[in-house]
Amino acid sequence: MKESEYFPERRLPELFCGLYRTRFDFPAEYPASSSPQAWSAGSILLFLSVMLGISVGVPEKRIEIRPMLPPPVKIIDVDNFPAVGGALSLHLEKRNGRVDVHCENKPEGFELVIG
């Protein structure tokens, strides 16, 4: 996701190549790729949804989060994640094998359950 900072409007192209970060600090865009490809743009939201373990119950007005952060990830800040017509802003931090979640913003009228 950090790589999106290097592209105009944070739009990920269909393909970019990675060179060793010790030599180059940025991803190189592949000239023949389309930008953005729908699957590459949407894959970040899907990946984030999986890491958050997010489940939305619209009739119940309930958002459930069961975060599972991969081993190298210790902190995630999510700002304005689209959810049920509103936005969700969270700070997640892994400590001693568990993930602490702090909610800074959620869609109006919805309960946030952290499991």
N, C-alpha and C positions, 0 to 999 in steps of 0.2 A: 504494500500500500504506500510505502514511503516513495516508491518510484514515481507515483503519480505527480509528485511535486515538480518533477523535471519536465513535464509536458504541459503545453498550453491548456489553460482551463482545467488542469488535472485530468484530462481525458486520456485514458490509457489507449494506446494503439493496439491493433490486432497482434502485433508481435514486436518485441524489442529484444535486443541481445544483451547478455550480461558478460562483462569482462571482469577480471579480477579487481575487486574493490581496492586492493593495495595499489593498483596502477591507475585506475580511473574512478572518480567519485560519482559518476552518473551513468545511467543506462543509455545505450546507443539505439536510436530509432532505426528500424529496418525500413529502407526507403519505399519499398513496394507494398507496405502494409496499409490497411484502411484504418482510419481513426475517427471515432472509436468504433470498435466492433461491439455489437450488442452483448455478446457473451462475455467479452473481457470487461466491459463496463459493469455489467450485472454481477459478475463473479465476486467482486469485492463485497457487495451487500450480502450475497449468499454465504461467503466465507465468514463474514462478521456475524451473521445470523446463527451459524452453526457454533462458532466459538461462544456466543452469548447464550446459546441454548434457548432462544426466544420462542415463545408460544403465545399467540394472541387469541383470546376468547372474546370476540366482539359482543355476542349477546350477554355475556357475563360481565362485560366491561372490565376485563382482567388481562394483564400482561404478566406472563410468568417468565422468569429468567433462571436458567440453570447453567451457569458459566463453566466452561472447560477450557482453560488456557493451555496451549502447548508448552512443553518444558522451557523453551527459551524466553517465553513471553511472561513478563512480570507485571506490567502495567498497561492498561488500555484506557484511553479516553475516547468516548464516543460523543460527538456533538451533533445534535439535530438528526438523529437516525430516523428515517421516515417510518411512522407507525400509526395505523388507523386514523388517518386524516390529521395527524399532529406530528410531534417530534419527541424523541426520547434522547436525553443526554445523561450519560453515565460515566462514572470513574470506577474502574475495576483494578484491584491490586491483589496479587497473589502473595500470601504470607503463611509460612509454616504449613504448606500443603492445602490451604483453603483460599478461596477467592472472596475478598470483601468487596461489596458493591455499594456505591453511593450514588443515589439518583439526584440529579440536579434539575431535571425537567421531564415531564411525561405528558401524554395527551390528557386533556381535561376530562374529568369524570372517570378515569380508569384507575383501577387499583394495581399496584405493582407488587408482585409476589416473588421473592427470591428463594429459590429452593436448592 
